[in-house]
Every structure is written in C-alpha cells, then in structure tokens.
Amino acid sequence: MAFGAIRKFPIEVTSSLRPQRAIGVSIPFNAPDVFKLTYTTKDQLKSNILNYFLTNRGERVFNPTFGSNIRNYLFEQLTNETYDGLEFMIQEDMKRYFPNVTVNKLEIFGFEDSNTLQVDISYSVKDFGITDQITLTI
C-alpha cells in the first residue's frame, strides 16, 4: 500500500490501440507469459484486494501483519457468530489497508457440505467513482 499517494489516477489508457505503460500485474497469474499486466487503476486495485485476502498473516516477508486470516474460518462451524466475526474482520481489514475504498455490500455464504466459503464484496473508491465487485471462494 502506498502512503501519501496523490489523489488522481496515476496512469490510464491513453490510446485505444495500445496502452503506454503498465502499472502492475493481475491476479491470478494465468497469462501465457505467467504475468498479465494491468493498465488501469481499477484493475490494479482489484488485484491488490485479491492479493490481500489470498495472503495469510505472516506469509509476507518483512510485513508479517499484511494479509487476511480468512482461511482460518474455513473449518469453523458455520454459525451466526462465525459470519459476524468474518464480516467484522473483512470490514476492519478494508479500513486499515484500503482506506480510500468503501465497502458497499458484503455477503458471506457458507457451504457446509463442501467446506467452502464464498465472500462477495461490492466496493467503491471514494474520490474516483470506481465501483467493482470481487467474489472470493475459499
């Protein structure tokens, strides 16, 4: 996460034929050359949020507090308290690591038979009017 970032889109596509400069890599890594580049702030923000939630705390070298412990909820019994705790954790993590992002809608679905959680996050960026949605299946 960048600190003291300027409140404007740093780089956007300037030509419809070929973008000039990439600003990051997309997640998941599934392009023919392993890395698929992102050329818009919207795409890179989505990749950053996915990267955060797919990283466990303690996995990032020199930043042990980065990452979400969302996988810890995978084998918990799915009760209202579990859903409330998970929702609170996601809201607090978004406020801490993505302060310019507002969570508009957060839905959590648990599938006990297959031991999976599905988290749908609809969000917007405060100053830019960007809205998008992420679906995590763990």
MDTraj code that builds the backbone (N, CA, C; nanometers):
import mdtraj as md
import numpy as np

residues = "MET ALA PHE GLY ALA ILE ARG LYS PHE PRO ILE GLU VAL THR SER SER LEU ARG PRO GLN ARG ALA ILE GLY VAL SER ILE PRO PHE ASN ALA PRO ASP VAL PHE LYS LEU THR TYR THR THR LYS ASP GLN LEU LYS SER ASN ILE LEU ASN TYR PHE LEU THR ASN ARG GLY GLU ARG VAL PHE ASN PRO THR PHE GLY SER ASN ILE ARG ASN TYR LEU PHE GLU GLN LEU THR ASN GLU THR TYR ASP GLY LEU GLU PHE MET ILE GLN GLU ASP MET LYS ARG TYR PHE PRO ASN VAL THR VAL ASN LYS LEU GLU ILE PHE GLY PHE GLU ASP SER ASN THR LEU GLN VAL ASP ILE SER TYR SER VAL LYS ASP PHE GLY ILE THR ASP GLN ILE THR LEU THR ILE".split()
xyz = np.array([
    [0.0845, -0.1171, 0.0000],
    [0.0000, 0.0000, 0.0000],
    [0.0884, 0.1224, 0.0000],
    [0.0577, 0.2179, -0.0845],
    [0.1332, 0.3414, -0.0923],
    [0.0817, 0.4401, 0.0108],
    [0.1737, 0.5088, 0.0747],
    [0.1364, 0.6093, 0.1725],
    [0.1540, 0.7473, 0.1108],
    [0.0610, 0.8364, 0.1377],
    [0.0684, 0.9721, 0.0858],
    [0.0513, 0.9771, -0.0650],
    [-0.0290, 0.8906, -0.1187],
    [-0.0479, 0.8849, -0.2635],
    [-0.1251, 1.0064, -0.3125],
    [-0.0929, 1.0490, -0.4317],
    [-0.1625, 1.1610, -0.4944],
    [-0.3024, 1.1150, -0.5309],
    [-0.4018, 1.2014, -0.5156],
    [-0.5415, 1.1648, -0.5388],
    [-0.5810, 1.1857, -0.6850],
    [-0.5171, 1.1136, -0.7725],
    [-0.5556, 1.1126, -0.9130],
    [-0.5126, 0.9797, -0.9715],
    [-0.5708, 0.9452, -1.0836],
    [-0.5297, 0.8218, -1.1485],
    [-0.3872, 0.8409, -1.1972],
    [-0.2945, 0.7578, -1.1536],
    [-0.1564, 0.7777, -1.1958],
    [-0.1360, 0.7520, -1.3440],
    [-0.1910, 0.6456, -1.3936],
    [-0.1725, 0.6104, -1.5339],
    [-0.3020, 0.5461, -1.5821],
    [-0.3510, 0.5910, -1.6899],
    [-0.4679, 0.5290, -1.7517],
    [-0.4376, 0.5054, -1.8984],
    [-0.5200, 0.4295, -1.9612],
    [-0.5009, 0.4002, -2.1029],
    [-0.5202, 0.5281, -2.1819],
    [-0.4178, 0.5661, -2.2599],
    [-0.4268, 0.6890, -2.3375],
    [-0.4585, 0.6624, -2.4835],
    [-0.4447, 0.5401, -2.5258],
    [-0.4739, 0.5064, -2.6641],
    [-0.5599, 0.3814, -2.6659],
    [-0.6559, 0.3780, -2.7535],
    [-0.7413, 0.2600, -2.7604],
    [-0.6700, 0.1428, -2.8269],
    [-0.5622, 0.1704, -2.8994],
    [-0.4909, 0.0632, -2.9669],
    [-0.3862, -0.0041, -2.8777],
    [-0.3076, 0.0760, -2.8059],
    [-0.2010, 0.0189, -2.7248],
    [-0.1736, 0.1077, -2.6042],
    [-0.1892, 0.0563, -2.4842],
    [-0.1569, 0.1345, -2.3665],
    [-0.0070, 0.1621, -2.3600],
    [0.0284, 0.2737, -2.2979],
    [0.1679, 0.3120, -2.2959],
    [0.2479, 0.2427, -2.1869],
    [0.1917, 0.2289, -2.0664],
    [0.2703, 0.1782, -1.9554],
    [0.1819, 0.0983, -1.8600],
    [0.2294, -0.0177, -1.8206],
    [0.1560, -0.0999, -1.7246],
    [0.1838, -0.0485, -1.5835],
    [0.0861, -0.0659, -1.4937],
    [0.1053, -0.0193, -1.3566],
    [0.1123, -0.1342, -1.2570],
    [0.0959, -0.2572, -1.3017],
    [0.1058, -0.3698, -1.2104],
    [0.0763, -0.5003, -1.2807],
    [0.0624, -0.6051, -1.1974],
    [0.0302, -0.7371, -1.2513],
    [-0.1038, -0.7814, -1.1969],
    [-0.1721, -0.8614, -1.2752],
    [-0.3049, -0.9086, -1.2394],
    [-0.2956, -1.0408, -1.1648],
    [-0.3911, -1.0610, -1.0774],
    [-0.4024, -1.1872, -1.0059],
    [-0.5320, -1.2520, -1.0520],
    [-0.5359, -1.3756, -1.0843],
    [-0.4338, -1.4798, -1.0730],
    [-0.3342, -1.4743, -1.1876],
    [-0.2185, -1.5367, -1.1644],
    [-0.1140, -1.5424, -1.2654],
    [-0.1493, -1.6525, -1.3641],
    [-0.2155, -1.6170, -1.4727],
    [-0.2581, -1.7196, -1.5683],
    [-0.2421, -1.6758, -1.7133],
    [-0.1569, -1.5792, -1.7384],
    [-0.1334, -1.5360, -1.8758],
    [-0.0348, -1.6323, -1.9424],
    [-0.0243, -1.6287, -2.0737],
    [0.0712, -1.7171, -2.1420],
    [0.2154, -1.6978, -2.0935],
    [0.2495, -1.5763, -2.0546],
    [0.3841, -1.5486, -2.0048],
    [0.3855, -1.5385, -1.8530],
    [0.2958, -1.6028, -1.7846],
    [0.2777, -1.6073, -1.6395],
    [0.2110, -1.4806, -1.5879],
    [0.2648, -1.3635, -1.6179],
    [0.2111, -1.2391, -1.5643],
    [0.1260, -1.1674, -1.6678],
    [0.0055, -1.1315, -1.6281],
    [-0.0804, -1.0482, -1.7117],
    [-0.0723, -0.9074, -1.6533],
    [-0.0357, -0.8117, -1.7326],
    [-0.0175, -0.6748, -1.6855],
    [-0.1505, -0.6020, -1.6764],
    [-0.1597, -0.5093, -1.5817],
    [-0.2779, -0.4247, -1.5689],
    [-0.2409, -0.2837, -1.6134],
    [-0.3347, -0.2200, -1.6801],
    [-0.3102, -0.0877, -1.7349],
    [-0.4014, 0.0189, -1.6753],
    [-0.4957, -0.0201, -1.5911],
    [-0.5857, 0.0776, -1.5303],
    [-0.5804, 0.0656, -1.3789],
    [-0.6103, 0.1740, -1.3133],
    [-0.6119, 0.1770, -1.1677],
    [-0.7193, 0.0846, -1.1131],
    [-0.8320, 0.0761, -1.1793],
    [-0.9421, -0.0099, -1.1355],
    [-0.8994, -0.1568, -1.1328],
    [-0.8329, -0.2027, -1.2385],
    [-0.7875, -0.3417, -1.2444],
    [-0.6800, -0.3703, -1.1407],
    [-0.5896, -0.2753, -1.1197],
    [-0.4828, -0.2978, -1.0229],
    [-0.5358, -0.2969, -0.8805],
    [-0.6333, -0.2125, -0.8510],
    [-0.6932, -0.2115, -0.7182],
    [-0.7620, -0.3446, -0.6893],
    [-0.8312, -0.3979, -0.7875],
    [-0.8960, -0.5275, -0.7701],
    [-0.7927, -0.6370, -0.7433],
    [-0.6824, -0.6347, -0.8156],
    [-0.5753, -0.7326, -0.7920],
    [-0.5125, -0.7148, -0.6551],
    [-0.4969, -0.5918, -0.6103],
    [-0.4403, -0.5669, -0.4774],
    [-0.5310, -0.6217, -0.3672],
    [-0.6614, -0.6035, -0.3823],
    [-0.7555, -0.6553, -0.2821],
    [-0.7553, -0.8081, -0.2825],
    [-0.7542, -0.8679, -0.4010],
    [-0.7467, -1.0141, -0.4093],
    [-0.6178, -1.0656, -0.3458],
    [-0.5064, -1.0000, -0.3742],
    [-0.3780, -1.0391, -0.3167],
    [-0.3827, -1.0320, -0.1652],
    [-0.4442, -0.9284, -0.1110],
    [-0.4534, -0.9142, 0.0338],
    [-0.5314, -1.0300, 0.0962],
    [-0.6466, -1.0609, 0.0419],
    [-0.7306, -1.1639, 0.1015],
    [-0.6793, -1.3059, 0.0764],
    [-0.5978, -1.3274, -0.0258],
    [-0.5419, -1.4590, -0.0509],
    [-0.4075, -1.4808, 0.0195],
    [-0.3596, -1.3804, 0.0902],
    [-0.2357, -1.3905, 0.1678],
    [-0.2712, -1.4068, 0.3145],
    [-0.2114, -1.5056, 0.3798],
    [-0.2306, -1.5233, 0.5233],
    [-0.1349, -1.4320, 0.5994],
    [-0.1762, -1.3914, 0.7180],
    [-0.0858, -1.3122, 0.8022],
    [0.0376, -1.3960, 0.8320],
    [0.1530, -1.3318, 0.8222],
    [0.2787, -1.3998, 0.8481],
    [0.3460, -1.4521, 0.7229],
    [0.2777, -1.4543, 0.6091],
    [0.3384, -1.5033, 0.4848],
    [0.4277, -1.3991, 0.4177],
    [0.3973, -1.2728, 0.4335],
    [0.4716, -1.1673, 0.3648],
    [0.5997, -1.1364, 0.4426],
    [0.7116, -1.1483, 0.3768],
    [0.8411, -1.1219, 0.4388],
    [0.8512, -0.9726, 0.4704],
    [0.9001, -0.9401, 0.5886],
    [0.9189, -0.8038, 0.6385],
    [0.7892, -0.7275, 0.6615],
    [0.6759, -0.7927, 0.6440],
    [0.5473, -0.7313, 0.6738],
    [0.4536, -0.8399, 0.7264],
    [0.4804, -0.8890, 0.8487],
    [0.4043, -1.0037, 0.8989],
    [0.2587, -0.9738, 0.9312],
    [0.2197, -0.8473, 0.9394],
    [0.0798, -0.8158, 0.9689],
    [-0.0042, -0.8037, 0.8430],
    [0.0590, -0.8068, 0.7252],
    [-0.0154, -0.7972, 0.5999],
    [-0.0837, -0.9300, 0.5705],
    [-0.2054, -0.9236, 0.5275],
    [-0.2786, -1.0431, 0.4893],
    [-0.3989, -1.0644, 0.5778],
    [-0.4893, -1.1418, 0.5270],
    [-0.6129, -1.1707, 0.5968],
    [-0.6083, -1.3138, 0.6477],
    [-0.6692, -1.3375, 0.7588],
    [-0.6778, -1.4737, 0.8113],
    [-0.8115, -1.5366, 0.7753],
    [-0.8565, -1.5119, 0.6553],
    [-0.9876, -1.5596, 0.6131],
    [-0.9912, -1.7123, 0.6036],
    [-0.8777, -1.7736, 0.5753],
    [-0.8746, -1.9204, 0.5648],
    [-0.8933, -1.9879, 0.6997],
    [-0.8698, -1.9161, 0.8090],
    [-0.8907, -1.9743, 0.9424],
    [-1.0383, -2.0057, 0.9678],
    [-1.1261, -1.9388, 0.8962],
    [-1.2699, -1.9608, 0.9136],
    [-1.3204, -2.0810, 0.8340],
    [-1.2344, -2.1377, 0.7527],
    [-1.2782, -2.2429, 0.6618],
    [-1.3279, -2.3669, 0.7345],
    [-1.2642, -2.4068, 0.8430],
    [-1.3033, -2.5281, 0.9128],
    [-1.3778, -2.4988, 1.0426],
    [-1.4227, -2.3758, 1.0595],
    [-1.5046, -2.3405, 1.1743],
    [-1.6485, -2.3847, 1.1480],
    [-1.7196, -2.4088, 1.2550],
    [-1.8615, -2.4379, 1.2403],
    [-1.9311, -2.3101, 1.1963],
    [-2.0148, -2.3184, 1.0958],
    [-2.0767, -2.2001, 1.0383],
    [-2.2009, -2.1620, 1.1188],
    [-2.1817, -2.0641, 1.2059],
    [-2.2903, -2.0122, 1.2876],
    [-2.3020, -1.8625, 1.2618],
    [-2.4016, -1.8002, 1.3215],
    [-2.4162, -1.6550, 1.3069],
    [-2.2956, -1.5812, 1.3626],
    [-2.2383, -1.6330, 1.4718],
    [-2.1205, -1.5698, 1.5307],
    [-2.0003, -1.5784, 1.4364],
    [-1.9889, -1.6889, 1.3654],
    [-1.8797, -1.7054, 1.2686],
    [-1.8943, -1.6049, 1.1551],
    [-2.0144, -1.5928, 1.1020],
    [-2.0388, -1.4963, 0.9945],
    [-2.0145, -1.3535, 1.0416],
    [-2.0600, -1.3213, 1.1631],
    [-2.0401, -1.1866, 1.2170],
    [-1.8920, -1.1569, 1.2359],
    [-1.8168, -1.2538, 1.2881],
    [-1.6731, -1.2350, 1.3078],
    [-1.5990, -1.2164, 1.1774],
    [-1.6368, -1.2941, 1.0777],
    [-1.5742, -1.2829, 0.9467],
    [-1.6073, -1.1495, 0.8813],
    [-1.7322, -1.1081, 0.8915],
    [-1.7728, -0.9795, 0.8348],
    [-1.6998, -0.8645, 0.9035],
    [-1.6880, -0.8695, 1.0356],
    [-1.6161, -0.7660, 1.1098],
    [-1.4695, -0.7624, 1.0688],
    [-1.4065, -0.8793, 1.0545],
    [-1.2661, -0.8850, 1.0155],
    [-1.2450, -0.8243, 0.8766],
    [-1.3320, -0.8564, 0.7824],
    [-1.3180, -0.8037, 0.6463],
    [-1.3362, -0.6525, 0.6453],
    [-1.4372, -0.6027, 0.7160],
    [-1.4611, -0.4577, 0.7224],
    [-1.3397, -0.3849, 0.7817],
    [-1.2851, -0.4375, 0.8917],
    [-1.1711, -0.3730, 0.9573],
    [-1.0459, -0.3792, 0.8698],
    [-1.0236, -0.4923, 0.8023],
    [-0.9083, -0.5040, 0.7136],
    [-0.9174, -0.4067, 0.5972],
    [-1.0362, -0.3909, 0.5418],
    [-1.0528, -0.2963, 0.4310],
    [-1.0280, -0.1533, 0.4779],
    [-1.0741, -0.1185, 0.5981],
    [-1.0498, 0.0164, 0.6503],
    [-0.9020, 0.0412, 0.6751],
    [-0.8323, -0.0612, 0.7220],
    [-0.6914, -0.0438, 0.7579],
    [-0.6001, -0.0391, 0.6360],
    [-0.6168, -0.1324, 0.5429],
    [-0.5237, -0.1435, 0.4311],
    [-0.5718, -0.0757, 0.3034],
    [-0.6983, -0.0454, 0.2938],
    [-0.7533, 0.0227, 0.1765],
    [-0.8427, 0.1369, 0.2237],
    [-0.7849, 0.2435, 0.2791],
    [-0.8664, 0.3495, 0.3404],
    [-0.9524, 0.4278, 0.2413],
    [-0.9171, 0.4293, 0.1146],
    [-0.9962, 0.5027, 0.0154],
    [-1.1097, 0.4194, -0.0432],
    [-1.1207, 0.2944, -0.0006],
    [-1.2218, 0.2039, -0.0535],
    [-1.3362, 0.1913, 0.0469],
    [-1.4572, 0.2063, -0.0014],
    [-1.5768, 0.1893, 0.0804],
    [-1.6463, 0.0599, 0.0405],
    [-1.6715, -0.0252, 0.1373],
    [-1.7436, -0.1499, 0.1100],
    [-1.8922, -0.1169, 0.1062],
    [-1.9528, -0.1339, -0.0098],
    [-2.0955, -0.1046, -0.0266],
    [-2.1827, -0.2209, 0.0171],
    [-2.1402, -0.3413, -0.0174],
    [-2.2191, -0.4599, 0.0141],
    [-2.1239, -0.5754, 0.0391],
    [-2.1509, -0.6477, 0.1468],
    [-2.0681, -0.7621, 0.1830],
    [-2.1601, -0.8789, 0.2143],
    [-2.1480, -0.9854, 0.1370],
    [-2.2295, -1.1040, 0.1580],
    [-2.1376, -1.2243, 0.1757],
    [-2.1694, -1.3088, 0.2739],
    [-2.0897, -1.4273, 0.3021],
    [-2.1821, -1.5481, 0.2969],
    [-2.1421, -1.6461, 0.2183],
    [-2.2185, -1.7690, 0.2053],
    [-2.1296, -1.8863, 0.2461],
    [-2.1834, -1.9745, 0.3273],
    [-2.1092, -2.0929, 0.3677],
    [-2.1742, -2.2175, 0.3124],
    [-2.0915, -2.3047, 0.2604],
    [-2.1394, -2.4312, 0.2066],
    [-2.0762, -2.5429, 0.2893],
    [-2.1530, -2.5937, 0.3840],
    [-2.1004, -2.6910, 0.4794],
    [-2.0625, -2.8228, 0.4140],
    [-2.1356, -2.8650, 0.3136],
    [-2.1088, -2.9949, 0.2511],
    [-1.9726, -2.9977, 0.1808],
    [-1.9341, -2.8861, 0.1235],
    [-1.8066, -2.8816, 0.0504],
    [-1.6988, -2.8039, 0.1258],
    [-1.7268, -2.7609, 0.2480],
    [-1.6314, -2.6853, 0.3303],
    [-1.5770, -2.5639, 0.2559],
    [-1.6634, -2.4861, 0.1970],
    [-1.6203, -2.3663, 0.1262],
    [-1.6960, -2.2444, 0.1774],
    [-1.6296, -2.1323, 0.1651],
    [-1.6896, -2.0030, 0.1945],
    [-1.6865, -1.9205, 0.0672],
    [-1.7924, -1.8476, 0.0422],
    [-1.7949, -1.7534, -0.0690],
    [-1.8202, -1.6162, -0.0116],
    [-1.7311, -1.5234, -0.0432],
    [-1.7418, -1.3866, 0.0049],
    [-1.7581, -1.2951, -0.1160],
    [-1.8691, -1.2232, -0.1219],
    [-1.8948, -1.1255, -0.2286],
    [-1.8775, -0.9861, -0.1699],
    [-1.7841, -0.9102, -0.2271],
    [-1.7568, -0.7747, -0.1803],
    [-1.7835, -0.6793, -0.2950],
    [-1.8767, -0.5885, -0.2743],
    [-1.9029, -0.4816, -0.3688],
    [-1.8451, -0.3551, -0.3074],
    [-1.7605, -0.2849, -0.3813],
    [-1.6896, -0.1707, -0.3235],
    [-1.6852, -0.0538, -0.4215],
    [-1.6518, 0.0622, -0.3675],
    [-1.6311, 0.1818, -0.4494],
    [-1.5131, 0.2586, -0.3921],
    [-1.4482, 0.3346, -0.4786],
    [-1.3359, 0.4185, -0.4367],
    [-1.3895, 0.5581, -0.4161],
    [-1.3616, 0.6159, -0.2998],
    [-1.4252, 0.7398, -0.2561],
    [-1.4110, 0.8556, -0.3539],
    [-1.2925, 0.8837, -0.4016],
    [-1.2704, 1.0055, -0.4786],
    [-1.2780, 0.9877, -0.6299],
    [-1.2920, 0.8645, -0.6777],
    [-1.2809, 0.8417, -0.8208],
    [-1.4076, 0.7891, -0.8864],
    [-1.5048, 0.7466, -0.8112],
    [-1.6268, 0.6953, -0.8697],
    [-1.6127, 0.5558, -0.9278],
    [-1.5085, 0.4844, -0.8877],
    [-1.4893, 0.3475, -0.9340],
    [-1.5762, 0.2553, -0.8500],
    [-1.6505, 0.1677, -0.9127],
    [-1.7255, 0.0634, -0.8417],
    [-1.6923, -0.0701, -0.9059],
    [-1.6807, -0.1713, -0.8230],
    [-1.6473, -0.3037, -0.8737],
    [-1.6915, -0.4070, -0.7718],
    [-1.6776, -0.5328, -0.8077],
    [-1.7184, -0.6428, -0.7204],
    [-1.6144, -0.7526, -0.7276],
    [-1.5898, -0.8155, -0.6125],
    [-1.4976, -0.9284, -0.6033],
    [-1.5708, -1.0443, -0.5409],
    [-1.5495, -1.1637, -0.5941],
    [-1.6035, -1.2862, -0.5343],
    [-1.4869, -1.3761, -0.4979],
    [-1.4742, -1.4052, -0.3700],
    [-1.3717, -1.4958, -0.3201],
    [-1.4369, -1.6285, -0.2848],
    [-1.3811, -1.7366, -0.3314],
    [-1.4278, -1.8686, -0.2934],
    [-1.3120, -1.9421, -0.2295],
    [-1.3298, -1.9748, -0.1025],
    [-1.2214, -2.0389, -0.0266],
    [-1.2717, -2.1700, 0.0273],
])
top = md.Topology()
chain = top.add_chain()
for i, resn in enumerate(residues, 1):
    res = top.add_residue(resn, chain, resSeq=i)
    for name in ("N", "CA", "C"):
        top.add_atom(name, md.element.get_by_symbol(name[0]), res)
traj = md.Trajectory(xyz[None], top)
